[in-house]
Amino acid sequence: MKIVTVLGAIAVAVLFFFGVIFALAASAEPSLTLTRLTISVILLGVGVAIAYYITRKPKTVIHQVELSGQMKAAPLKCPNCSASIDVNQIKIVSGVPYATCAYCGNTFEVTEEPKW
């Protein structure tokens, strides 16, 4: 579990607790009712906002590629030592594929050579 989620849950519990306390205290003294109710609403609102932030799910993006014909994977070679690269060594960084050679440790950008 992420530390942000744990800290957010603690913050939500504290804000809800104090929001309820201020709401109950608003009925105790009539001269401070509006002030305490305002603080209560603010505390509960911030608690709800934090709860929404820590429970939202990340969006999944699916890219579909339409190909004009049959595709065949070409073997991937390290430009430094010409060793074969395992497809599990390819990582996407900021939308660009990078591969790391298991033999020499070279990291390089995976590019497609033109076919002409």
Order of alpha helices (4+ residues) and beta strands (2+ residues): alpha-alpha-beta-beta-beta
